[in-house]
Amino acid sequence: MTVSNNGDGSAALTLTSAPVGGVNVIRVTGLLDATTRDQFADYLAAEAAEHGPEMILDLSGVTFMDSRALGLIVHQWQICTQAGGRFALTGVEYAKTKVMWITGLAQRLPLHDTVDDALAAFGGAG
């Protein structure tokens, strides 16, 4: 599934997903802020409903993240793990996601450099 929309024809946020090593990988490109919050939330919920609680969010294409988006990510992490699934974030860049470090969540969330690293941590192949 691919979603790309800013309401005015421009792409503030693009979301794509594909199975990799048996895990749903969601690639996030663009802004994760108040203007894209609902789009991001709806997409995560639809993906979890369709593919189950195994999820990797590839944030390497994120240009900015605010605290609302981080709250959605934490919520999705909790949903996945409570359902017995595994969850990871990859491609997280400090300069674009400072809110993770400011809040201390960078030390708590399952962060990996690449999708292959996350899959290896899951015990799967890349």
Secondary structure, 3 states (H helix, E strand, C coil): CEEECCCCCCCCEEEEEEEECCEEEEEEEEEECCCCHHHHHHHHHHHHHHHCCCEEEEEEEEEEECHHHHHHHHHHHHHHHHCCCCEEEECCCHHHCHHHHHCCHHHCCCEECCHHHHHHHHCCCC
